[in-house]
């Protein structure tokens, strides 16, 4: 089973005299127990390298042709420099061969 983890974050530019604010999330680890079939719990270890704010975790499953099959998201508030495991649950179709977990500041 192939598992992928990426961090999709919006880039911010700090202006002279100002500092960038908001969460800066990254995926540190991913795991899933059992097979990719039926109701499945996906665990994503998320690290917020920025200030406090909302972080959206999305799990997407794909078939062998890299076509998106299922997707589910969960949003939670994170404190500055916090690391936490988030679990996203969804029903996975029988054609799923791999999955990806992504995070972004919202």
Secondary structure, 3 states (H helix, E strand, C coil): CEEEEEECCCCCCCCCCCCCCCCCEEEEEEEECCCCCEEEEEEEEEEECCCCEEEEEEEEEECCCCCEEEEEEEEEEECCCCEEEEEEEEEECCCCCEEEEEEEEC
